[in-house]
């Protein structure tokens, strides 16, 4: 499996629960953002995606995501 995260900035109304200011990978600290996590298998097929608040650090996502995948899909 391969997991990657990225920040997605947005403008406008909405996103009250996920939209936060955090480390902007697209160099837009002035905008609200959310964190998108994508997990793919060794053939490049998507297994799952997760969305987290925009102030979530990448390193804090890895282990909880792996634990959820192990339980949901019986991945070893």
PyMOL Python script that loads the backbone (N, CA, C, O; Angstrom):
from pymol import cmd

cmd.read_pdbstr("""\
ATOM      1  N   UNK A   1       0.826  -1.173   0.000  1.00  0.00           N
ATOM      2  CA  UNK A   1       0.000   0.000   0.000  1.00  0.00           C
ATOM      3  C   UNK A   1       0.870   1.236   0.000  1.00  0.00           C
ATOM      4  O   UNK A   1       2.002   1.236   0.483  1.00  0.00           O
ATOM      5  N   UNK A   2       0.297   2.297  -0.563  1.00  0.00           N
ATOM      6  CA  UNK A   2       0.936   3.603  -0.584  1.00  0.00           C
ATOM      7  C   UNK A   2      -0.080   4.616  -0.082  1.00  0.00           C
ATOM      8  O   UNK A   2      -1.236   4.610  -0.505  1.00  0.00           O
ATOM      9  N   UNK A   3       0.355   5.484   0.817  1.00  0.00           N
ATOM     10  CA  UNK A   3      -0.531   6.521   1.337  1.00  0.00           C
ATOM     11  C   UNK A   3       0.111   7.870   1.136  1.00  0.00           C
ATOM     12  O   UNK A   3       1.308   8.040   1.367  1.00  0.00           O
ATOM     13  N   UNK A   4      -0.691   8.837   0.704  1.00  0.00           N
ATOM     14  CA  UNK A   4      -0.192  10.197   0.527  1.00  0.00           C
ATOM     15  C   UNK A   4      -1.242  11.168   1.023  1.00  0.00           C
ATOM     16  O   UNK A   4      -2.440  10.892   0.955  1.00  0.00           O
ATOM     17  N   UNK A   5      -0.789  12.305   1.520  1.00  0.00           N
ATOM     18  CA  UNK A   5      -1.697  13.363   1.944  1.00  0.00           C
ATOM     19  C   UNK A   5      -1.361  14.639   1.204  1.00  0.00           C
ATOM     20  O   UNK A   5      -0.220  14.853   0.794  1.00  0.00           O
ATOM     21  N   UNK A   6      -2.348  15.472   1.040  1.00  0.00           N
ATOM     22  CA  UNK A   6      -2.148  16.797   0.475  1.00  0.00           C
ATOM     23  C   UNK A   6      -3.151  17.745   1.087  1.00  0.00           C
ATOM     24  O   UNK A   6      -4.194  17.329   1.592  1.00  0.00           O
ATOM     25  N   UNK A   7      -2.826  19.023   1.038  1.00  0.00           N
ATOM     26  CA  UNK A   7      -3.764  20.031   1.518  1.00  0.00           C
ATOM     27  C   UNK A   7      -4.505  20.612   0.322  1.00  0.00           C
ATOM     28  O   UNK A   7      -3.930  20.815  -0.747  1.00  0.00           O
ATOM     29  N   UNK A   8      -5.785  20.872   0.521  1.00  0.00           N
ATOM     30  CA  UNK A   8      -6.615  21.464  -0.518  1.00  0.00           C
ATOM     31  C   UNK A   8      -7.199  22.748   0.050  1.00  0.00           C
ATOM     32  O   UNK A   8      -7.964  22.721   1.014  1.00  0.00           O
ATOM     33  N   UNK A   9      -6.833  23.871  -0.552  1.00  0.00           N
ATOM     34  CA  UNK A   9      -7.338  25.168  -0.113  1.00  0.00           C
ATOM     35  C   UNK A   9      -8.666  25.461  -0.782  1.00  0.00           C
ATOM     36  O   UNK A   9      -8.934  24.995  -1.889  1.00  0.00           O
ATOM     37  N   UNK A  10      -9.502  26.245  -0.096  1.00  0.00           N
ATOM     38  CA  UNK A  10     -10.772  26.626  -0.693  1.00  0.00           C
ATOM     39  C   UNK A  10     -11.180  28.006  -0.204  1.00  0.00           C
ATOM     40  O   UNK A  10     -10.721  28.483   0.834  1.00  0.00           O
ATOM     41  N   UNK A  11     -12.044  28.627  -0.968  1.00  0.00           N
ATOM     42  CA  UNK A  11     -12.590  29.935  -0.641  1.00  0.00           C
ATOM     43  C   UNK A  11     -14.097  29.825  -0.526  1.00  0.00           C
ATOM     44  O   UNK A  11     -14.688  28.866  -1.022  1.00  0.00           O
ATOM     45  N   UNK A  12     -14.723  30.790   0.119  1.00  0.00           N
ATOM     46  CA  UNK A  12     -16.169  30.836   0.175  1.00  0.00           C
ATOM     47  C   UNK A  12     -16.732  30.253   1.452  1.00  0.00           C
ATOM     48  O   UNK A  12     -16.005  29.893   2.378  1.00  0.00           O
ATOM     49  N   UNK A  13     -18.039  30.173   1.473  1.00  0.00           N
ATOM     50  CA  UNK A  13     -18.744  29.687   2.651  1.00  0.00           C
ATOM     51  C   UNK A  13     -18.696  28.172   2.724  1.00  0.00           C
ATOM     52  O   UNK A  13     -18.451  27.495   1.726  1.00  0.00           O
ATOM     53  N   UNK A  14     -18.934  27.652   3.915  1.00  0.00           N
ATOM     54  CA  UNK A  14     -18.936  26.210   4.117  1.00  0.00           C
ATOM     55  C   UNK A  14     -17.634  25.730   4.718  1.00  0.00           C
ATOM     56  O   UNK A  14     -16.707  26.511   4.931  1.00  0.00           O
ATOM     57  N   UNK A  15     -17.577  24.457   4.983  1.00  0.00           N
ATOM     58  CA  UNK A  15     -16.358  23.861   5.524  1.00  0.00           C
ATOM     59  C   UNK A  15     -16.096  24.198   6.974  1.00  0.00           C
ATOM     60  O   UNK A  15     -14.949  24.181   7.419  1.00  0.00           O
ATOM     61  N   UNK A  16     -17.156  24.506   7.723  1.00  0.00           N
ATOM     62  CA  UNK A  16     -16.955  24.910   9.112  1.00  0.00           C
ATOM     63  C   UNK A  16     -16.319  23.822   9.967  1.00  0.00           C
ATOM     64  O   UNK A  16     -15.592  24.139  10.908  1.00  0.00           O
ATOM     65  N   UNK A  17     -16.570  22.556   9.670  1.00  0.00           N
ATOM     66  CA  UNK A  17     -16.031  21.483  10.511  1.00  0.00           C
ATOM     67  C   UNK A  17     -14.646  21.038  10.070  1.00  0.00           C
ATOM     68  O   UNK A  17     -13.829  20.665  10.912  1.00  0.00           O
ATOM     69  N   UNK A  18     -14.361  21.068   8.777  1.00  0.00           N
ATOM     70  CA  UNK A  18     -13.059  20.606   8.282  1.00  0.00           C
ATOM     71  C   UNK A  18     -12.128  21.753   7.896  1.00  0.00           C
ATOM     72  O   UNK A  18     -10.907  21.605   7.955  1.00  0.00           O
ATOM     73  N   UNK A  19     -12.681  22.869   7.510  1.00  0.00           N
ATOM     74  CA  UNK A  19     -11.852  23.989   7.068  1.00  0.00           C
ATOM     75  C   UNK A  19     -11.091  24.605   8.222  1.00  0.00           C
ATOM     76  O   UNK A  19     -11.691  25.126   9.163  1.00  0.00           O
ATOM     77  N   UNK A  20      -9.783  24.548   8.153  1.00  0.00           N
ATOM     78  CA  UNK A  20      -8.903  25.104   9.180  1.00  0.00           C
ATOM     79  C   UNK A  20      -7.700  25.728   8.490  1.00  0.00           C
ATOM     80  O   UNK A  20      -7.423  25.444   7.324  1.00  0.00           O
ATOM     81  N   UNK A  21      -7.002  26.565   9.205  1.00  0.00           N
ATOM     82  CA  UNK A  21      -5.730  27.083   8.696  1.00  0.00           C
ATOM     83  C   UNK A  21      -4.636  26.160   9.221  1.00  0.00           C
ATOM     84  O   UNK A  21      -4.633  25.782  10.393  1.00  0.00           O
ATOM     85  N   UNK A  22      -3.708  25.804   8.332  1.00  0.00           N
ATOM     86  CA  UNK A  22      -2.615  24.925   8.705  1.00  0.00           C
ATOM     87  C   UNK A  22      -1.464  25.124   7.740  1.00  0.00           C
ATOM     88  O   UNK A  22      -1.438  26.111   7.005  1.00  0.00           O
ATOM     89  N   UNK A  23      -0.518  24.211   7.728  1.00  0.00           N
ATOM     90  CA  UNK A  23       0.611  24.297   6.805  1.00  0.00           C
ATOM     91  C   UNK A  23       0.088  24.059   5.387  1.00  0.00           C
ATOM     92  O   UNK A  23      -0.334  22.952   5.053  1.00  0.00           O
ATOM     93  N   UNK A  24       0.120  25.093   4.567  1.00  0.00           N
ATOM     94  CA  UNK A  24      -0.420  25.018   3.212  1.00  0.00           C
ATOM     95  C   UNK A  24       0.654  24.551   2.242  1.00  0.00           C
ATOM     96  O   UNK A  24       1.657  25.237   2.044  1.00  0.00           O
ATOM     97  N   UNK A  25       0.449  23.379   1.635  1.00  0.00           N
ATOM     98  CA  UNK A  25       1.408  22.848   0.668  1.00  0.00           C
ATOM     99  C   UNK A  25       1.356  23.595  -0.660  1.00  0.00           C
ATOM    100  O   UNK A  25       2.287  23.506  -1.461  1.00  0.00           O
ATOM    101  N   UNK A  26       0.272  24.331  -0.895  1.00  0.00           N
ATOM    102  CA  UNK A  26       0.184  25.114  -2.126  1.00  0.00           C
ATOM    103  C   UNK A  26       0.450  26.598  -1.855  1.00  0.00           C
ATOM    104  O   UNK A  26       0.075  27.464  -2.645  1.00  0.00           O
ATOM    105  N   UNK A  27       1.103  26.870  -0.724  1.00  0.00           N
ATOM    106  CA  UNK A  27       1.581  28.218  -0.387  1.00  0.00           C
ATOM    107  C   UNK A  27       0.461  29.240  -0.319  1.00  0.00           C
ATOM    108  O   UNK A  27       0.630  30.367  -0.784  1.00  0.00           O
ATOM    109  N   UNK A  28      -0.687  28.869   0.254  1.00  0.00           N
ATOM    110  CA  UNK A  28      -1.814  29.777   0.429  1.00  0.00           C
ATOM    111  C   UNK A  28      -2.262  29.765   1.891  1.00  0.00           C
ATOM    112  O   UNK A  28      -3.368  29.317   2.193  1.00  0.00           O
ATOM    113  N   UNK A  29      -1.410  30.253   2.803  1.00  0.00           N
ATOM    114  CA  UNK A  29      -1.800  30.249   4.214  1.00  0.00           C
ATOM    115  C   UNK A  29      -2.967  31.173   4.524  1.00  0.00           C
ATOM    116  O   UNK A  29      -3.524  31.122   5.621  1.00  0.00           O
ATOM    117  N   UNK A  30      -3.344  32.020   3.567  1.00  0.00           N
ATOM    118  CA  UNK A  30      -4.461  32.940   3.771  1.00  0.00           C
ATOM    119  C   UNK A  30      -5.818  32.265   3.592  1.00  0.00           C
ATOM    120  O   UNK A  30      -6.843  32.841   3.956  1.00  0.00           O
ATOM    121  N   UNK A  31      -5.841  31.051   3.037  1.00  0.00           N
ATOM    122  CA  UNK A  31      -7.093  30.352   2.760  1.00  0.00           C
ATOM    123  C   UNK A  31      -7.332  29.210   3.741  1.00  0.00           C
ATOM    124  O   UNK A  31      -6.391  28.640   4.294  1.00  0.00           O
ATOM    125  N   UNK A  32      -8.603  28.888   3.947  1.00  0.00           N
ATOM    126  CA  UNK A  32      -8.959  27.703   4.722  1.00  0.00           C
ATOM    127  C   UNK A  32      -8.588  26.474   3.890  1.00  0.00           C
ATOM    128  O   UNK A  32      -8.541  26.541   2.662  1.00  0.00           O
ATOM    129  N   UNK A  33      -8.331  25.373   4.554  1.00  0.00           N
ATOM    130  CA  UNK A  33      -7.952  24.162   3.833  1.00  0.00           C
ATOM    131  C   UNK A  33      -8.446  22.934   4.566  1.00  0.00           C
ATOM    132  O   UNK A  33      -8.869  22.998   5.721  1.00  0.00           O
ATOM    133  N   UNK A  34      -8.382  21.813   3.863  1.00  0.00           N
ATOM    134  CA  UNK A  34      -8.624  20.506   4.454  1.00  0.00           C
ATOM    135  C   UNK A  34      -7.502  19.592   3.984  1.00  0.00           C
ATOM    136  O   UNK A  34      -6.794  19.910   3.028  1.00  0.00           O
ATOM    137  N   UNK A  35      -7.343  18.471   4.649  1.00  0.00           N
ATOM    138  CA  UNK A  35      -6.309  17.498   4.308  1.00  0.00           C
ATOM    139  C   UNK A  35      -6.972  16.285   3.677  1.00  0.00           C
ATOM    140  O   UNK A  35      -7.896  15.705   4.248  1.00  0.00           O
ATOM    141  N   UNK A  36      -6.499  15.907   2.505  1.00  0.00           N
ATOM    142  CA  UNK A  36      -7.002  14.734   1.799  1.00  0.00           C
ATOM    143  C   UNK A  36      -5.943  13.641   1.882  1.00  0.00           C
ATOM    144  O   UNK A  36      -4.777  13.870   1.557  1.00  0.00           O
ATOM    145  N   UNK A  37      -6.350  12.466   2.314  1.00  0.00           N
ATOM    146  CA  UNK A  37      -5.465  11.303   2.405  1.00  0.00           C
ATOM    147  C   UNK A  37      -5.975  10.259   1.413  1.00  0.00           C
ATOM    148  O   UNK A  37      -7.165   9.945   1.397  1.00  0.00           O
ATOM    149  N   UNK A  38      -5.082   9.726   0.592  1.00  0.00           N
ATOM    150  CA  UNK A  38      -5.437   8.709  -0.389  1.00  0.00           C
ATOM    151  C   UNK A  38      -4.546   7.494  -0.151  1.00  0.00           C
ATOM    152  O   UNK A  38      -3.332   7.626   0.010  1.00  0.00           O
ATOM    153  N   UNK A  39      -5.159   6.307  -0.130  1.00  0.00           N
ATOM    154  CA  UNK A  39      -4.422   5.049   0.023  1.00  0.00           C
ATOM    155  C   UNK A  39      -4.678   4.217  -1.227  1.00  0.00           C
ATOM    156  O   UNK A  39      -5.826   3.998  -1.613  1.00  0.00           O
ATOM    157  N   UNK A  40      -3.582   3.748  -1.866  1.00  0.00           N
ATOM    158  CA  UNK A  40      -3.705   2.905  -3.055  1.00  0.00           C
ATOM    159  C   UNK A  40      -2.952   1.600  -2.830  1.00  0.00           C
ATOM    160  O   UNK A  40      -2.054   1.527  -1.991  1.00  0.00           O
ATOM    161  N   UNK A  41      -3.328   0.560  -3.595  1.00  0.00           N
ATOM    162  CA  UNK A  41      -2.625  -0.716  -3.476  1.00  0.00           C
ATOM    163  C   UNK A  41      -1.407  -0.719  -4.403  1.00  0.00           C
ATOM    164  O   UNK A  41      -1.128   0.276  -5.072  1.00  0.00           O
ATOM    165  N   UNK A  42      -0.689  -1.835  -4.438  1.00  0.00           N
ATOM    166  CA  UNK A  42       0.553  -1.909  -5.224  1.00  0.00           C
ATOM    167  C   UNK A  42       0.315  -1.903  -6.733  1.00  0.00           C
ATOM    168  O   UNK A  42       1.271  -1.836  -7.506  1.00  0.00           O
ATOM    169  N   UNK A  43      -0.937  -1.973  -7.159  1.00  0.00           N
ATOM    170  CA  UNK A  43      -1.271  -1.901  -8.581  1.00  0.00           C
ATOM    171  C   UNK A  43      -1.800  -0.518  -8.951  1.00  0.00           C
ATOM    172  O   UNK A  43      -2.153  -0.272 -10.104  1.00  0.00           O
ATOM    173  N   UNK A  44      -1.854   0.382  -7.973  1.00  0.00           N
ATOM    174  CA  UNK A  44      -2.327   1.736  -8.237  1.00  0.00           C
ATOM    175  C   UNK A  44      -3.816   1.925  -8.106  1.00  0.00           C
ATOM    176  O   UNK A  44      -4.343   2.976  -8.471  1.00  0.00           O
ATOM    177  N   UNK A  45      -4.510   0.915  -7.585  1.00  0.00           N
ATOM    178  CA  UNK A  45      -5.958   1.020  -7.398  1.00  0.00           C
ATOM    179  C   UNK A  45      -6.259   1.672  -6.049  1.00  0.00           C
ATOM    180  O   UNK A  45      -5.637   1.330  -5.044  1.00  0.00           O
ATOM    181  N   UNK A  46      -7.202   2.601  -6.021  1.00  0.00           N
ATOM    182  CA  UNK A  46      -7.525   3.252  -4.741  1.00  0.00           C
ATOM    183  C   UNK A  46      -8.217   2.292  -3.780  1.00  0.00           C
ATOM    184  O   UNK A  46      -9.110   1.538  -4.165  1.00  0.00           O
ATOM    185  N   UNK A  47      -7.788   2.336  -2.536  1.00  0.00           N
ATOM    186  CA  UNK A  47      -8.404   1.535  -1.480  1.00  0.00           C
ATOM    187  C   UNK A  47      -9.375   2.402  -0.691  1.00  0.00           C
ATOM    188  O   UNK A  47     -10.505   1.994  -0.423  1.00  0.00           O
ATOM    189  N   UNK A  48      -8.929   3.606  -0.319  1.00  0.00           N
ATOM    190  CA  UNK A  48      -9.817   4.503   0.400  1.00  0.00           C
ATOM    191  C   UNK A  48      -9.267   5.921   0.362  1.00  0.00           C
ATOM    192  O   UNK A  48      -8.103   6.156   0.039  1.00  0.00           O
ATOM    193  N   UNK A  49     -10.138   6.846   0.701  1.00  0.00           N
ATOM    194  CA  UNK A  49      -9.751   8.235   0.892  1.00  0.00           C
ATOM    195  C   UNK A  49     -10.310   8.684   2.230  1.00  0.00           C
ATOM    196  O   UNK A  49     -11.334   8.180   2.691  1.00  0.00           O
ATOM    197  N   UNK A  50      -9.639   9.622   2.835  1.00  0.00           N
ATOM    198  CA  UNK A  50     -10.119  10.203   4.078  1.00  0.00           C
ATOM    199  C   UNK A  50      -9.887  11.701   4.012  1.00  0.00           C
ATOM    200  O   UNK A  50      -8.927  12.169   3.399  1.00  0.00           O
ATOM    201  N   UNK A  51     -10.771  12.443   4.647  1.00  0.00           N
ATOM    202  CA  UNK A  51     -10.639  13.892   4.716  1.00  0.00           C
ATOM    203  C   UNK A  51     -10.538  14.282   6.180  1.00  0.00           C
ATOM    204  O   UNK A  51     -11.317  13.826   7.017  1.00  0.00           O
ATOM    205  N   UNK A  52      -9.554  15.142   6.477  1.00  0.00           N
ATOM    206  CA  UNK A  52      -9.328  15.585   7.843  1.00  0.00           C
ATOM    207  C   UNK A  52      -9.293  17.102   7.900  1.00  0.00           C
ATOM    208  O   UNK A  52      -9.147  17.757   6.869  1.00  0.00           O
ATOM    209  N   UNK A  53      -9.426  17.672   9.106  1.00  0.00           N
ATOM    210  CA  UNK A  53      -9.332  19.121   9.242  1.00  0.00           C
ATOM    211  C   UNK A  53      -8.006  19.648   8.694  1.00  0.00           C
ATOM    212  O   UNK A  53      -6.990  18.953   8.718  1.00  0.00           O
ATOM    213  N   UNK A  54      -8.032  20.881   8.203  1.00  0.00           N
ATOM    214  CA  UNK A  54      -6.872  21.466   7.539  1.00  0.00           C
ATOM    215  C   UNK A  54      -5.665  21.705   8.411  1.00  0.00           C
ATOM    216  O   UNK A  54      -4.579  21.955   7.887  1.00  0.00           O
ATOM    217  N   UNK A  55      -5.809  21.638   9.721  1.00  0.00           N
ATOM    218  CA  UNK A  55      -4.657  21.825  10.599  1.00  0.00           C
ATOM    219  C   UNK A  55      -4.089  20.502  11.114  1.00  0.00           C
ATOM    220  O   UNK A  55      -3.344  20.488  12.094  1.00  0.00           O
ATOM    221  N   UNK A  56      -4.439  19.384  10.458  1.00  0.00           N
ATOM    222  CA  UNK A  56      -3.950  18.061  10.844  1.00  0.00           C
ATOM    223  C   UNK A  56      -2.548  17.845  10.274  1.00  0.00           C
ATOM    224  O   UNK A  56      -2.325  18.038   9.079  1.00  0.00           O
ATOM    225  N   UNK A  57      -1.612  17.447  11.122  1.00  0.00           N
ATOM    226  CA  UNK A  57      -0.239  17.163  10.669  1.00  0.00           C
ATOM    227  C   UNK A  57      -0.190  15.801   9.985  1.00  0.00           C
ATOM    228  O   UNK A  57      -0.827  14.848  10.434  1.00  0.00           O
ATOM    229  N   UNK A  58       0.578  15.718   8.887  1.00  0.00           N
ATOM    230  CA  UNK A  58       0.703  14.465   8.133  1.00  0.00           C
ATOM    231  C   UNK A  58       1.099  13.289   9.012  1.00  0.00           C
ATOM    232  O   UNK A  58       0.539  12.200   8.890  1.00  0.00           O
ATOM    233  N   UNK A  59       2.059  13.506   9.893  1.00  0.00           N
ATOM    234  CA  UNK A  59       2.581  12.400  10.701  1.00  0.00           C
ATOM    235  C   UNK A  59       1.546  11.848  11.670  1.00  0.00           C
ATOM    236  O   UNK A  59       1.657  10.705  12.113  1.00  0.00           O
ATOM    237  N   UNK A  60       0.538  12.655  12.003  1.00  0.00           N
ATOM    238  CA  UNK A  60      -0.481  12.173  12.937  1.00  0.00           C
ATOM    239  C   UNK A  60      -1.557  11.343  12.251  1.00  0.00           C
ATOM    240  O   UNK A  60      -2.425  10.785  12.922  1.00  0.00           O
ATOM    241  N   UNK A  61      -1.515  11.253  10.932  1.00  0.00           N
ATOM    242  CA  UNK A  61      -2.535  10.551  10.153  1.00  0.00           C
ATOM    243  C   UNK A  61      -2.149   9.105   9.862  1.00  0.00           C
ATOM    244  O   UNK A  61      -3.028   8.247   9.770  1.00  0.00           O
ATOM    245  N   UNK A  62      -0.881   8.819   9.716  1.00  0.00           N
ATOM    246  CA  UNK A  62      -0.406   7.521   9.232  1.00  0.00           C
ATOM    247  C   UNK A  62      -0.889   6.343  10.080  1.00  0.00           C
ATOM    248  O   UNK A  62      -1.579   5.464   9.563  1.00  0.00           O
ATOM    249  N   UNK A  63      -0.548   6.305  11.344  1.00  0.00           N
ATOM    250  CA  UNK A  63      -0.873   5.137  12.172  1.00  0.00           C
ATOM    251  C   UNK A  63      -2.377   4.947  12.380  1.00  0.00           C
ATOM    252  O   UNK A  63      -2.848   3.814  12.282  1.00  0.00           O
ATOM    253  N   UNK A  64      -3.153   5.998  12.663  1.00  0.00           N
ATOM    254  CA  UNK A  64      -4.600   5.780  12.778  1.00  0.00           C
ATOM    255  C   UNK A  64      -5.234   5.283  11.476  1.00  0.00           C
ATOM    256  O   UNK A  64      -6.157   4.469  11.512  1.00  0.00           O
ATOM    257  N   UNK A  65      -4.752   5.762  10.338  1.00  0.00           N
ATOM    258  CA  UNK A  65      -5.281   5.301   9.050  1.00  0.00           C
ATOM    259  C   UNK A  65      -4.948   3.838   8.827  1.00  0.00           C
ATOM    260  O   UNK A  65      -5.800   3.081   8.360  1.00  0.00           O
ATOM    261  N   UNK A  66      -3.740   3.423   9.145  1.00  0.00           N
ATOM    262  CA  UNK A  66      -3.350   2.015   9.004  1.00  0.00           C
ATOM    263  C   UNK A  66      -4.218   1.133   9.901  1.00  0.00           C
ATOM    264  O   UNK A  66      -4.674   0.073   9.472  1.00  0.00           O
ATOM    265  N   UNK A  67      -4.448   1.562  11.132  1.00  0.00           N
ATOM    266  CA  UNK A  67      -5.299   0.781  12.041  1.00  0.00           C
ATOM    267  C   UNK A  67      -6.716   0.631  11.493  1.00  0.00           C
ATOM    268  O   UNK A  67      -7.287  -0.459  11.543  1.00  0.00           O
ATOM    269  N   UNK A  68      -7.290   1.723  10.967  1.00  0.00           N
ATOM    270  CA  UNK A  68      -8.641   1.645  10.404  1.00  0.00           C
ATOM    271  C   UNK A  68      -8.683   0.709   9.198  1.00  0.00           C
ATOM    272  O   UNK A  68      -9.643  -0.044   9.036  1.00  0.00           O
ATOM    273  N   UNK A  69      -7.646   0.747   8.344  1.00  0.00           N
ATOM    274  CA  UNK A  69      -7.600  -0.130   7.176  1.00  0.00           C
ATOM    275  C   UNK A  69      -7.503  -1.588   7.581  1.00  0.00           C
ATOM    276  O   UNK A  69      -8.147  -2.448   6.981  1.00  0.00           O
ATOM    277  N   UNK A  70      -6.708  -1.866   8.590  1.00  0.00           N
ATOM    278  CA  UNK A  70      -6.575  -3.255   9.062  1.00  0.00           C
ATOM    279  C   UNK A  70      -7.913  -3.805   9.531  1.00  0.00           C
ATOM    280  O   UNK A  70      -8.245  -4.960   9.264  1.00  0.00           O
ATOM    281  N   UNK A  71      -8.672  -2.984  10.224  1.00  0.00           N
ATOM    282  CA  UNK A  71      -9.971  -3.435  10.726  1.00  0.00           C
ATOM    283  C   UNK A  71     -11.033  -3.489   9.629  1.00  0.00           C
ATOM    284  O   UNK A  71     -11.825  -4.430   9.593  1.00  0.00           O
ATOM    285  N   UNK A  72     -11.065  -2.516   8.750  1.00  0.00           N
ATOM    286  CA  UNK A  72     -12.106  -2.466   7.710  1.00  0.00           C
ATOM    287  C   UNK A  72     -11.911  -3.511   6.629  1.00  0.00           C
ATOM    288  O   UNK A  72     -12.877  -4.123   6.175  1.00  0.00           O
ATOM    289  N   UNK A  73     -10.646  -3.725   6.205  1.00  0.00           N
ATOM    290  CA  UNK A  73     -10.382  -4.570   5.057  1.00  0.00           C
ATOM    291  C   UNK A  73      -9.530  -5.801   5.358  1.00  0.00           C
ATOM    292  O   UNK A  73      -9.142  -6.517   4.435  1.00  0.00           O
ATOM    293  N   UNK A  74      -9.233  -6.058   6.621  1.00  0.00           N
ATOM    294  CA  UNK A  74      -8.397  -7.191   7.028  1.00  0.00           C
ATOM    295  C   UNK A  74      -7.057  -7.184   6.292  1.00  0.00           C
ATOM    296  O   UNK A  74      -6.591  -8.218   5.814  1.00  0.00           O
ATOM    297  N   UNK A  75      -6.452  -6.007   6.211  1.00  0.00           N
ATOM    298  CA  UNK A  75      -5.143  -5.841   5.553  1.00  0.00           C
ATOM    299  C   UNK A  75      -4.049  -6.127   6.566  1.00  0.00           C
ATOM    300  O   UNK A  75      -4.078  -5.616   7.686  1.00  0.00           O
ATOM    301  N   UNK A  76      -3.090  -6.939   6.171  1.00  0.00           N
ATOM    302  CA  UNK A  76      -1.975  -7.277   7.055  1.00  0.00           C
ATOM    303  C   UNK A  76      -0.789  -6.391   6.863  1.00  0.00           C
ATOM    304  O   UNK A  76       0.224  -6.560   7.541  1.00  0.00           O
TER     305      UNK A  76
END
""", "prot")
cmd.dss("prot")
cmd.show_as("cartoon", "prot")
cmd.util.cbc("prot")
cmd.orient("prot")
